[in-house]
Amino acid sequence: MQLQNLNTQFLGRDFYYYETLDSTQSEIYRRIENNTIKNGTLILAKIQNNGMGTHGRKWFIEEEGNITFSFFVQTNCKMNKLEGLTLKIAKIILEVFKKIYGIELCIKLPNDITYNGKKIGGILTVSKSQEDIIKYLVIGIGINTNGKKFNGEIEKLASSIKNEFNIEIDNQKVISEFCNLFEKEIIQRIEG
């Protein structure tokens, strides 16, 4: 399986898809530990049952049709070049949905994508540093795109793009366009 419409040099070129996975973020870490990862590796799961959120929270994608992916980027640059990166990732996600679907989502700092005060998605950015050099990034993104069910307390806090806008999202198209835009951003930061 390959991502369609990918115009990147490295991001998403090494692509792995899982029907079910504990966590896309955990899978990246396992590959780092086993030294079986390439720059730009992207892990996508249809269902994620033990996903990682910020502050040790969980990010569950138990229903098919949503986006949950993580990717690995070697940076080897000074920390200051990556300042504000999570916010920039959020802005790129908003740009993708506006460009493809003409919809306007919002950002709730530091790392949430929202609409009408409800959480639609989240970003988890983790870096590995050595002295003042960031060696690599592991970035996880979860977006409730085509999901419909939100049980219990979550129903008051979260929603999906399908529920809010009544449109079907092509997840692969969104991921590919995100990769195309994000790769330009990260190259510019590292090399600039």
Residue frames relative to the residue before (quaternion, step in Angstrom):
aa qw qx qy qz dx dy dz
M 1.0000 0.0000 0.0000 0.0000 0.00 0.00 0.00
Q 0.0828 -0.7865 0.6118 0.0162 3.56 -0.93 0.97
L 0.4854 -0.6153 0.5196 0.3404 3.53 -1.22 0.46
Q 0.3846 -0.7260 0.5269 0.2176 3.57 -0.93 0.93
N 0.8469 0.1987 -0.1437 0.4719 3.59 -1.26 0.52
L 0.3548 0.7260 -0.5038 0.3053 3.56 1.09 0.72
N 0.0694 -0.8093 0.5832 -0.0005 3.58 -0.73 1.11
T 0.4087 0.7348 -0.4472 0.3051 3.56 1.07 0.72
Q 0.5197 -0.5977 0.5047 0.3435 3.54 -1.34 0.28
F 0.8404 0.0461 0.0245 0.5394 3.59 0.89 -0.94
L 0.6488 0.5563 -0.3379 0.3943 3.62 0.94 -0.78
G 0.8290 0.1485 -0.1496 0.5180 3.57 -0.68 1.17
R 0.4817 0.6684 -0.4387 0.3588 3.60 1.25 0.01
D 0.6971 0.2935 -0.2121 0.6188 3.57 1.19 -0.59
F 0.0732 0.8516 -0.4948 0.1571 3.55 0.05 1.38
Y 0.0309 -0.7967 0.6032 -0.0238 3.57 -0.87 1.03
Y 0.1417 -0.7967 0.5865 0.0352 3.53 -0.86 1.08
Y 0.0845 -0.7871 0.6107 0.0189 3.57 -0.98 0.93
E 0.4851 -0.6347 0.5152 0.3106 3.56 -1.07 0.78
T 0.7841 -0.0262 0.0566 0.6175 3.57 0.93 -1.01
L 0.0434 0.7879 -0.6099 0.0733 3.54 -1.00 0.86
D 0.5537 -0.5781 0.4560 0.3890 3.58 -1.11 0.55
S 0.7691 -0.2063 0.1937 0.5731 3.56 0.77 -1.08
T 0.4585 -0.6735 0.5002 0.2931 3.58 -0.86 0.90
Q 0.6119 0.5500 -0.3375 0.4574 3.57 1.09 -0.72
S 0.6583 0.5098 -0.2998 0.4657 3.60 0.93 -0.92
E 0.6384 0.5294 -0.3278 0.4524 3.58 1.02 -0.78
I 0.6091 0.5273 -0.3485 0.4791 3.60 1.04 -0.70
Y 0.6729 0.4997 -0.3032 0.4534 3.60 0.87 -0.95
R 0.6212 0.5316 -0.3452 0.4608 3.60 1.03 -0.74
R 0.6726 0.4902 -0.2941 0.4699 3.58 0.96 -0.85
I 0.6036 0.5276 -0.3583 0.4784 3.61 1.08 -0.63
E 0.6691 0.5181 -0.2893 0.4474 3.55 0.88 -1.02
N 0.7299 0.4105 -0.2229 0.4991 3.59 1.02 -0.83
N 0.3893 -0.7449 0.4552 0.2939 3.55 1.35 0.02
T 0.5087 0.6290 -0.4214 0.4098 3.58 1.04 0.85
I 0.5461 0.6115 -0.3935 0.4159 3.57 1.02 0.77
K 0.2272 -0.7545 0.6013 0.1327 3.53 -1.14 0.75
N 0.6298 -0.5127 0.4192 0.4059 3.54 -1.24 0.43
G 0.8034 0.2626 -0.2139 0.4898 3.56 -0.84 1.03
T 0.3683 0.7390 -0.4929 0.2743 3.62 1.26 0.03
L 0.0863 -0.7874 0.6103 0.0112 3.55 -0.94 0.98
I 0.1431 -0.7726 0.6173 0.0401 3.55 -0.92 1.05
L 0.0488 -0.7964 0.6026 -0.0185 3.56 -0.78 1.09
A 0.0715 -0.7961 0.6000 0.0336 3.59 -0.95 0.85
K 0.4689 -0.6544 0.5196 0.2864 3.54 -1.09 0.81
I 0.7791 0.0459 -0.0013 0.6252 3.56 1.01 -0.92
Q 0.0946 -0.7777 0.6214 0.0145 3.54 -0.93 0.98
N 0.1322 -0.8569 0.4957 0.0498 3.60 -0.50 1.14
N 0.7737 0.1966 -0.1689 0.5782 3.60 1.23 0.11
G 0.1230 0.8515 -0.4975 0.1107 3.55 1.00 0.92
M 0.4209 -0.7038 0.5229 0.2326 3.52 -1.26 0.58
G 0.0949 -0.7520 0.6495 0.0596 3.51 -1.08 0.90
T 0.6846 -0.4546 0.3436 0.4545 3.56 -1.25 -0.15
H 0.8357 0.2058 -0.1757 0.4778 3.55 -1.33 0.49
G 0.6871 -0.5146 0.2782 0.4309 3.57 1.06 0.79
R 0.4515 0.6780 -0.4661 0.3453 3.59 1.24 0.16
K 0.4528 -0.6656 0.5213 0.2833 3.55 -1.29 0.33
W 0.1524 -0.7425 0.6418 0.1165 3.55 -1.24 0.55
F 0.0949 -0.8291 0.5510 0.0048 3.55 -0.22 1.33
I 0.0151 -0.7237 0.6893 0.0287 3.53 -1.08 0.83
E 0.0281 0.8431 -0.5320 0.0735 3.55 0.08 1.32
E 0.6741 0.4315 -0.2710 0.5347 3.53 1.31 -0.09
E 0.4992 -0.6603 0.4698 0.3068 3.58 -0.98 0.80
G 0.7081 0.5108 -0.3289 0.3600 3.53 -1.29 0.33
N 0.6362 0.5076 -0.3357 0.4743 3.58 1.26 -0.11
I 0.4860 -0.6431 0.5057 0.3074 3.55 -1.32 0.13
T 0.1796 0.7413 -0.6390 0.0998 3.55 -0.95 0.91
F 0.2339 0.7726 -0.5552 0.2000 3.54 -0.47 1.23
S 0.1442 -0.7526 0.6355 0.0942 3.52 -1.33 0.45
F 0.0535 -0.8014 0.5945 0.0399 3.53 -1.16 0.52
F 0.3637 -0.7245 0.5659 0.1502 3.49 -1.35 0.61
V 0.0115 0.7968 -0.6027 0.0412 3.56 -0.83 1.04
Q 0.3051 -0.7197 0.5952 0.1864 3.55 -0.83 1.02
T 0.1464 -0.8264 0.5417 0.0459 3.55 -0.73 1.05
N 0.0442 0.8383 -0.5433 -0.0138 3.60 0.82 -1.02
C 0.5313 0.5983 -0.4266 0.4215 3.54 0.79 1.06
K 0.6365 -0.5164 0.4011 0.4090 3.56 -1.29 0.23
M 0.6554 -0.5626 0.3542 0.3586 3.54 -1.16 0.76
N 0.6490 0.5628 -0.3357 0.3865 3.58 0.90 -0.90
K 0.6064 0.5699 -0.3589 0.4227 3.62 1.15 -0.50
L 0.7322 0.4092 -0.2251 0.4958 3.59 1.21 -0.44
E 0.3461 0.7511 -0.4951 0.2662 3.59 1.27 0.20
G 0.8354 0.1860 -0.1550 0.4934 3.56 -1.02 0.86
L 0.3408 0.7856 -0.4712 0.2114 3.59 1.24 0.27
T 0.6420 0.5257 -0.3439 0.4396 3.62 0.91 -0.81
L 0.6390 0.5051 -0.3252 0.4804 3.59 0.99 -0.78
K 0.6425 0.5152 -0.3253 0.4646 3.60 0.97 -0.79
I 0.6102 0.5353 -0.3479 0.4691 3.61 1.04 -0.74
A 0.6442 0.5188 -0.3145 0.4657 3.59 0.94 -0.92
K 0.6574 0.5059 -0.3104 0.4643 3.61 0.94 -0.86
I 0.6338 0.5154 -0.3338 0.4704 3.60 1.03 -0.74
I 0.6230 0.5294 -0.3402 0.4646 3.62 0.99 -0.80
L 0.6533 0.5039 -0.3120 0.4712 3.60 0.93 -0.87
E 0.6371 0.5371 -0.3142 0.4547 3.57 1.02 -0.87
V 0.6411 0.5330 -0.3204 0.4497 3.59 0.98 -0.87
F 0.7030 0.4605 -0.2793 0.4645 3.60 0.82 -0.95
K 0.6279 0.5133 -0.3383 0.4772 3.59 1.08 -0.65
K 0.6750 0.5128 -0.2887 0.4450 3.58 0.93 -0.95
I 0.7567 0.3931 -0.2182 0.4746 3.59 0.80 -1.00
Y 0.8361 0.2296 -0.0730 0.4927 3.59 0.84 -0.99
G 0.4286 -0.7286 0.4471 0.2926 3.59 1.26 -0.12
I 0.5433 0.6136 -0.4125 0.3978 3.59 1.16 0.50
E 0.3195 -0.7480 0.5593 0.1602 3.55 -1.17 0.70
L 0.0901 -0.7716 0.6292 0.0243 3.54 -0.62 1.19
C 0.3735 -0.7250 0.5356 0.2190 3.59 -1.29 0.16
I 0.3400 -0.7012 0.5854 0.2237 3.54 -1.33 0.31
K 0.1062 -0.7347 0.6659 0.0738 3.52 -1.01 0.91
L 0.3906 -0.7492 0.4864 0.2226 3.57 -0.47 1.23
P 0.5945 -0.1610 -0.7812 -0.1021 1.51 -2.08 1.32
N 0.8572 0.1854 -0.0192 0.4800 3.63 1.02 -0.60
D 0.5560 0.6189 -0.3942 0.3905 3.61 1.13 0.45
I 0.2605 -0.6909 0.6500 0.1798 3.52 -1.28 0.63
T 0.0087 -0.8291 0.5568 -0.0487 3.59 -0.71 1.06
Y 0.0329 -0.7465 0.6591 0.0844 3.50 -1.42 0.11
N 0.8343 0.0209 -0.0693 0.5466 3.58 -0.85 1.00
G 0.6993 -0.4922 0.2648 0.4457 3.58 1.03 0.80
K 0.6374 0.5060 -0.3335 0.4759 3.58 1.27 0.06
K 0.4988 -0.6669 0.4715 0.2902 3.55 -1.06 0.78
I 0.1731 -0.7782 0.6007 0.0609 3.54 -0.89 1.07
G 0.8185 -0.0651 0.0854 0.5644 3.58 1.04 -0.73
G 0.1673 -0.7817 0.5932 0.0949 3.51 -1.34 0.22
I 0.2525 -0.7488 0.6009 0.1203 3.52 -1.29 0.54
L 0.0701 -0.7700 0.6332 0.0352 3.56 -1.00 0.88
T 0.0432 -0.8018 0.5954 -0.0270 3.56 -0.54 1.23
V 0.0019 -0.7914 0.6093 -0.0487 3.56 -0.69 1.14
S 0.1223 -0.8028 0.5807 0.0569 3.57 -0.90 0.92
K 0.2549 -0.7153 0.6285 0.1683 3.52 -1.28 0.54
S 0.0452 -0.8318 0.5531 -0.0125 3.56 -0.58 1.16
Q 0.1294 -0.7282 0.6676 0.0857 3.48 -1.35 0.46
E 0.7812 -0.0997 -0.0280 0.6156 3.54 -0.31 1.37
D 0.7694 -0.3250 0.2114 0.5076 3.65 -0.66 -0.96
I 0.5557 0.5886 -0.3953 0.4341 3.59 1.23 0.43
I 0.2901 -0.7133 0.6113 0.1827 3.57 -0.94 0.95
K 0.3114 -0.7854 0.5130 0.1517 3.56 -0.48 1.24
Y 0.7915 -0.1607 0.1260 0.5761 3.55 0.89 -0.94
L 0.3095 -0.7126 0.5989 0.1944 3.53 -1.40 0.26
V 0.1062 -0.7169 0.6812 0.1034 3.52 -1.25 0.62
I 0.0343 -0.8232 0.5649 -0.0451 3.54 -0.49 1.24
G 0.1173 -0.7887 0.6026 0.0338 3.55 -0.85 1.05
I 0.0544 -0.7896 0.6112 0.0020 3.55 -0.99 0.89
G 0.0185 -0.7733 0.6337 -0.0074 3.54 -0.92 0.97
I 0.0307 0.7957 -0.6028 0.0505 3.59 -0.82 0.99
N 0.3318 -0.7143 0.5841 0.1964 3.55 -0.87 1.02
T 0.0301 -0.8353 0.5487 -0.0167 3.56 -0.09 1.26
N 0.8508 0.1066 -0.0131 0.5144 3.59 0.43 -1.22
G 0.4183 0.7131 -0.4655 0.3158 3.58 1.24 0.15
K 0.2438 -0.7876 0.5513 0.1274 3.57 -1.16 0.58
K 0.7470 0.4260 -0.2134 0.4636 3.56 1.05 -0.80
F 0.0620 0.7471 -0.6597 0.0528 3.53 -0.98 0.96
N 0.1855 -0.8441 0.4994 0.0603 3.53 -0.30 1.30
G 0.8578 0.1918 -0.1311 0.4584 3.52 -1.33 0.50
E 0.8513 -0.0918 0.1091 0.5049 3.53 -1.03 -0.93
I 0.5961 0.6014 -0.3602 0.3915 3.57 1.08 -0.77
E 0.5811 0.6143 -0.3691 0.3858 3.59 1.08 -0.71
K 0.6763 0.4856 -0.2885 0.4729 3.60 1.09 -0.71
L 0.7468 0.4343 -0.1957 0.4641 3.57 1.17 -0.65
A 0.8069 0.2439 -0.0900 0.5303 3.58 1.05 -0.73
S 0.0293 -0.7662 0.6413 0.0291 3.51 -1.33 0.43
S 0.3703 -0.6943 0.5572 0.2653 3.56 -1.31 -0.19
I 0.6370 -0.5138 0.4020 0.4107 3.53 -1.27 0.31
K 0.6228 0.5419 -0.3409 0.4498 3.60 1.00 -0.77
N 0.6763 0.4908 -0.2971 0.4620 3.59 0.90 -0.91
E 0.7267 0.4568 -0.2436 0.4515 3.59 0.94 -0.87
F 0.8171 0.2540 -0.0995 0.5079 3.60 0.95 -0.87
N 0.3303 -0.7736 0.4756 0.2573 3.59 1.31 -0.18
I 0.5413 0.5662 -0.4428 0.4363 3.57 0.89 1.00
E 0.4173 -0.6787 0.5489 0.2527 3.55 -1.21 0.62
I 0.2523 -0.7865 0.5516 0.1160 3.58 -0.78 1.06
D 0.3188 -0.6976 0.6102 0.1984 3.56 -1.07 0.85
N 0.3068 -0.8116 0.4684 0.1670 3.57 -0.03 1.32
Q 0.6464 0.5244 -0.3311 0.4444 3.60 0.93 -0.83
K 0.6339 0.5332 -0.3236 0.4573 3.57 1.00 -0.83
V 0.6493 0.5155 -0.3049 0.4686 3.57 0.99 -0.87
I 0.6729 0.4960 -0.2977 0.4611 3.59 0.87 -0.96
S 0.6578 0.5098 -0.3144 0.4567 3.60 0.90 -0.88
E 0.6782 0.4783 -0.3005 0.4701 3.58 0.87 -0.90
F 0.6035 0.5367 -0.3564 0.4698 3.58 1.05 -0.69
C 0.6606 0.5130 -0.3064 0.4545 3.61 0.86 -0.96
N 0.6360 0.5415 -0.3258 0.4430 3.58 0.95 -0.89
L 0.7232 0.4344 -0.2420 0.4793 3.58 0.89 -0.96
F 0.6777 0.5009 -0.3088 0.4410 3.58 0.89 -0.89
E 0.6237 0.5473 -0.3625 0.4244 3.60 0.92 -0.77
K 0.6216 0.5319 -0.3410 0.4630 3.61 0.98 -0.80
E 0.6587 0.5237 -0.2981 0.4505 3.56 0.95 -0.94
I 0.7146 0.4569 -0.2763 0.4519 3.59 0.77 -1.00
I 0.6203 0.5251 -0.3491 0.4665 3.62 1.03 -0.69
Q 0.6467 0.5286 -0.3095 0.4545 3.56 0.96 -0.90
R 0.6702 0.4943 -0.2944 0.4689 3.58 0.98 -0.83
I 0.6974 0.4769 -0.2827 0.4542 3.59 0.84 -0.98
E 0.7773 0.3718 -0.1846 0.4728 3.55 0.84 -1.00
G 0.6027 0.6183 -0.3418 0.3711 3.57 1.20 -0.52
